[in-house]
């Protein structure tokens, strides 16, 4: 059920820059009064504009923009469906169309048309025509159910019964059916054409098949030799690849040795520098008894200790250098070994390249031999083309026949689906089930309004009305007041059915000026008897006869003009 909660609008028709706001579920009965042109009916236009992007009355959408302010036209509508709260914002100058669910803006990636379909098909599950039938009565732009064409009557009932989706599916299925029919005709034409081509080329081939085959055997023998050579090369490739893997594996430690070589060379340089330093120090103390700087005599004991110490360091460094040279030699030999392996890897790659080149050449030669054999087996170029075309045509024919069978089977399935989805199928059974309920409700509501006739809708939604005297009438035979009673009975019936089906059900009902024209005093009293039994409904009645209706309403809203703009006044 759609529970409409609040609507507000500004710069809409006669409304100015200040929002006009109406709570839609505040009271069961709300009377809306005001002079002509005060904006009483604007709520209907704002409501349908928010929901369906069109005013309710027969005016262009551009005309709803307030002519004084000429922009910032905005309508905000809040409603609830189940546990979810929705808000629709629609505006002109600038154009805005936003849908919020529980305060979250819904995805706007789709086009405005698709966004509108999401609102109607997935959220509201209600279109414009059905909305008018269950929520509005009496407006000059309102078309009563009985004044509709039978086709449109059916659409409204399908929407209320929540089976309109079957009609959409039927349309889609019909389009698919048409497309498949065209595909079947085309596929059959293709089959006939292919069969004709295959027959002609087969006949031509049979005329040529006795020509000499030449040296086919020699070329086949050469093909066998090429095959043997190819296998030999492939084995060689396999062996070379294995060798390559082994060589690559044996060089895995090369980075470590190269790093070690760099470290040893750095150490060698350091030892050489230290050795040179200590040799100079030893030579100094061995060759000098006096300090060359201060000319004083070097103490003998100190001199002997320095000589002994420097000699020991020189001996140690020389031994370290000897060991280092030995280790350097080992590492350099290992790197030389790695270089040799790298050369082998390079040679391996060259051999691989040569073998692969030979394989490619063998393949080209083999392909040439195959083509030559085909030519010889086909006797000439024409024969070869015929053979290839015959094979291709045969495959094409089989594929086309398979596709034709597939399309035909799908068409049969769609034929069954269409029969189910057609007006004679599932929808007819559902409508037939609910028609007695509809007719019963219509007559109950008519009797509640002291209108004692037998009203009956058939499966084509054509009416048959009989009086107490069993005289037969149709809708157009009645007075305006009697028509209004029938219209009211139908509106109440659709709302009851919608509630029963939980489809297009809503709390809102707007009755525009029904008490100002066709409905007499008795009819008015009968109407209130009905609505007082309806429970949680929010009924808005637009009327000029406010003074005589005040006592029947718990909530009254007065529309009036102030400085050319509409404003509301609660009475």
Number of C-alpha atoms within 10 A of each C-alpha: 16 19 19 21 20 16 22 19 27 24 27 31 20 20 26 24 17 13 18 18 17 16 12 22 19 13 16 21 21 22 23 26 26 21 13 11 13 21 23 23 24 20 20 18 21 27 21 17 22 25 24 19 17 19 23 25 16 11 12 11 15 11 11 22 24 20 14 14 13 14 18 19 24 25 26 22 24 19 20 18 14 8 7 10 16 20 22 20 19 23 23 19 12 11 11 15 18 18 21 15 15 13 11 10 13 12 10 12 8 10 9 13 9 12 18 18 16 15 18 16 13 10 13 21 20 23 18 15 16 22 21 21 24 26 21 25 23 22 18 11 14 16 16 21 22 18 12 12 11 14 10 15 20 20 16 25 22 20 21 29 22 17 18 19 14 18 17 12 15 20 15 12 18 18 12 15 19 12 12 18 15 11 16 19 11 12 20 14 11 17 18 12 12 17 14 11 14 20 11 11 18 14 10 14 19 10 10 14 13 11 12 12 16 12 12 18 11 11 16 15 12 15 20 13 13 18 15 12 15 19 13 13 18 15 12 16 19 13 13 18 15 12 15 19 12 12 17 13 10 13 15 10 12 15 11 9 16 15 10 16 19 12 12 17 14 11 14 18 12 12 17 13 11 14 20 14 13 19 14 12 15 20 13 16 20 13 8 12 15 14 13 11 6 7 9 10 11 15 11 10 8 10 18 13 12 17 17 12 13 20 17 13 16 18 12 13 18 15 12 14 18 13 12 17 15 11 15 19 13 14 17 15 12 16 19 12 14 19 14 12 16 16 12 15 19 13 13 17 15 12 15 20 13 13 18 16 12 15 20 13 12 18 15 12 15 21 13 13 18 16 13 18 22 20 18 19 19 23 19 16 13 13 21 20 16 18 18 13 16 19 13 13 17 15 12 16 20 14 13 17 16 13 15 21 14 13 17 16 12 14 20 13 12 18 15 11 16 21 13 16 23 18 17 11 13 15 19 17 13 13 20 13 11 15 18 14 12 19 17 16 19 25 21 18 23 23 16 17 23 13 17 15 18 20 21 18 15 13 12 13 18 15 15 14 16 16 13 9 7 10 9 14 16 13 17 11 11 12 11 13 15 20 18 21 25 24 23 23 23 24 23 22 22 25 24 18 22 21 17 13 14 16 20 25 24 23 21 21 24 21 21 22 21 20 22 14 12 18 20 14 10 10 20 16 13 20 19 14 13 14 16 12 9 13 9 13 18 23 21 24 25 25 22 19 15 19 9 8 14 14 8 13 14 12 16 20 19 19 20 19 16 9 7 12 19 24 20 19 11 9 11
